[in-house]
Amino acid sequence: MTAPIDEPFAGLDEVWVWPATDPTDAVAVTQIGDREADRYLGRVAIVSWSPRLVGGVAHRMEGVGAWARHRLGELGLPRFASDSQRFDARPRSGGARGRWTAAGRFEVGDRCEASAVASRGRPPQTTDDWRDVAAGAVDLGRALVRFARGDRGALAAVPVPPLGDEVASPLTALDGWLTAVQHRATARGTAEAWQLVLDPSRPEPASRGLAVVIAALGLVHHPQLVYGRPA
């Protein structure tokens, strides 16, 4: 059975990811969808915000446009500093599950690899060394929480390239099924956008929707969590 997160991307062999501002109190918004001429059309958004009544940061996946009322699944990210030793994301939808870490873990269903798509172009750590990956993410998790509380000094602790910086591409994941290409200074006026090409000649992962969400987390959403929303 098709997972709900897969439905917005059914039939697409090209997906676009870009940072999106929002008039609410969101810390970061990333949209995923397609492109017609110079217009980006969102289908799914990753949203992180600071709840007014509860400390920390909350996160969700939500539908956009025709999928706005669809329940797409769940997105787990840390909320407090005590979670920072396991700074990763665990999206799921229907029976499909995935996992992402900033150090390069790219996992969808039973397929797991180290990919520069997940680490935003930086050399990823190997899948044989995930305990060290988690330990190395302590400063990253703490910086995210401090930023959410208004501490811009948290940026210095995190070396992730900010949006707008050039990232050598193309980058690949899932044995070449997904190829990511950076486009800077886009027509929409955002700092950058990423074109994800899905190769139908290669074996597709258990959930194409979770695969593009994980790519979006590494390439666009993660730097927004660290540095804030683009202007």
Protein Blocks (a to p, Z undefined) as FASTA:
>chain_A
ZZfklmmmgoiabdcddddddfblcfbdcdddddehjbccdfbdcdddddfkbgcjdddd
ddehjlmmpcfbdcdddfbfklmmmgccdddehjbccdddfklpacehjbccddfklnno
pacddfklmmmmmmmmmmmmmmmmmmmnopaklmmmpccdcehiacdddddeehhlaccd
ddehifkopabdcdddddfkbccdfblklmmmmmmmmmmmmmmmmnopaZZ
